[in-house]
Amino acid sequence: MAKKAVASLQSGEGRSYAKVIKMVKSPKTGAYMFQEEIIHVEKVKEHLAK
């Protein structure tokens, strides 16, 4: 079942945004977590480069 955030990206001006899921290592435990954000399509590459 699709989440509402993803479904709302499919209409009109929402196409200029993307949901980015990035795997991040926790400094405390060393376990990996998933960080989800909705950002503008033009800034996806610079966000993932961090």
Backbone as CSV, one residue per row, in Angstrom:
resi,resn,N_x,N_y,N_z,CA_x,CA_y,CA_z,C_x,C_y,C_z
1,MET,0.846,-1.174,0.000,0.000,0.000,0.000,0.892,1.238,0.000
2,ALA,0.635,2.161,-0.906,1.468,3.352,-1.052,1.194,4.347,0.064
3,LYS,2.251,5.007,0.487,2.106,6.054,1.497,1.545,7.309,0.835
4,LYS,0.862,8.132,1.611,0.270,9.344,1.062,1.337,10.307,0.554
5,ALA,2.508,10.349,1.179,3.570,11.257,0.742,4.013,10.908,-0.672
6,VAL,4.133,9.635,-0.969,4.556,9.201,-2.297,3.456,9.456,-3.311
7,ALA,2.215,9.170,-2.951,1.096,9.357,-3.867,0.905,10.831,-4.208
8,SER,1.161,11.731,-3.280,0.963,13.156,-3.538,2.049,13.724,-4.457
9,LEU,3.160,13.010,-4.603,4.224,13.491,-5.488,3.864,13.320,-6.961
10,GLN,2.856,12.535,-7.274,2.522,12.222,-8.654,1.667,13.284,-9.338
11,SER,1.169,14.258,-8.621,0.247,15.220,-9.214,0.902,16.577,-9.439
12,GLY,0.592,17.194,-10.562,0.946,18.578,-10.871,2.375,18.974,-10.587
13,GLU,2.548,20.014,-9.789,3.879,20.545,-9.518,4.673,19.660,-8.568
14,GLY,4.050,18.668,-7.997,4.742,17.745,-7.115,5.777,16.906,-7.839
15,ARG,5.725,16.894,-9.152,6.691,16.116,-9.928,8.094,16.696,-9.842
16,SER,8.239,17.896,-9.335,9.562,18.496,-9.217,10.224,18.127,-7.886
17,TYR,9.583,17.250,-7.116,10.137,16.794,-5.848,10.322,15.285,-5.881
18,ALA,11.283,14.803,-5.080,11.546,13.369,-5.024,11.731,12.955,-3.578
19,LYS,11.356,11.719,-3.278,11.565,11.164,-1.947,12.904,10.436,-1.969
20,VAL,13.827,10.856,-1.109,15.165,10.293,-1.069,15.318,9.489,0.215
21,ILE,15.757,8.244,0.077,16.008,7.381,1.226,17.499,7.110,1.268
22,LYS,18.140,7.504,2.362,19.584,7.394,2.486,19.924,6.540,3.703
23,MET,20.887,5.627,3.562,21.300,4.788,4.672,22.428,5.501,5.419
24,VAL,22.260,5.677,6.739,23.199,6.426,7.560,23.627,5.556,8.736
25,LYS,24.924,5.574,9.051,25.433,4.797,10.176,25.353,5.636,11.450
26,SER,24.793,5.068,12.502,24.641,5.761,13.776,25.993,5.859,14.474
27,PRO,26.368,7.051,14.940,27.663,7.197,15.627,27.694,6.510,16.998
28,LYS,26.538,6.384,17.642,26.483,5.775,18.977,26.594,4.255,18.925
29,THR,25.695,3.635,18.152,25.602,2.177,18.167,26.328,1.510,17.015
30,GLY,26.582,2.222,15.948,27.215,1.641,14.778,26.227,0.946,13.859
31,ALA,24.947,0.948,14.223,23.916,0.326,13.399,23.519,1.280,12.272
32,TYR,23.007,0.721,11.206,22.564,1.533,10.081,21.094,1.885,10.230
33,MET,20.750,3.138,9.855,19.376,3.627,9.894,19.040,4.168,8.510
34,PHE,17.761,4.299,8.233,17.318,4.886,6.976,16.737,6.257,7.247
35,GLN,17.231,7.257,6.509,16.791,8.638,6.658,15.996,9.003,5.402
36,GLU,14.735,9.381,5.571,13.865,9.712,4.448,13.591,11.209,4.414
37,GLU,13.689,11.796,3.212,13.399,13.217,3.035,12.748,13.430,1.676
38,ILE,11.942,14.460,1.584,11.369,14.870,0.306,12.039,16.186,-0.065
39,ILE,12.803,16.159,-1.163,13.573,17.332,-1.581,13.345,17.609,-3.059
40,HIS,13.773,18.772,-3.509,13.626,19.187,-4.896,14.543,18.340,-5.774
41,VAL,14.088,18.022,-6.973,14.820,17.134,-7.876,16.213,17.673,-8.197
42,GLU,16.358,18.974,-8.325,17.645,19.563,-8.679,18.685,19.409,-7.578
43,LYS,18.270,19.167,-6.332,19.197,19.094,-5.216,19.472,17.663,-4.753
44,VAL,19.001,16.666,-5.503,19.158,15.274,-5.105,20.619,14.872,-5.079
45,LYS,21.379,15.188,-6.125,22.777,14.768,-6.205,23.625,15.382,-5.093
46,GLU,23.431,16.668,-4.798,24.216,17.293,-3.736,23.826,16.779,-2.353
47,HIS,22.562,16.386,-2.189,22.121,15.815,-0.907,22.766,14.447,-0.678
48,LEU,22.824,13.639,-1.714,23.417,12.310,-1.574,24.939,12.352,-1.469
49,ALA,25.562,13.441,-1.905,27.015,13.572,-1.826,27.493,13.849,-0.401
50,LYS,26.597,14.291,0.476,26.973,14.596,1.858,27.356,13.363,2.612
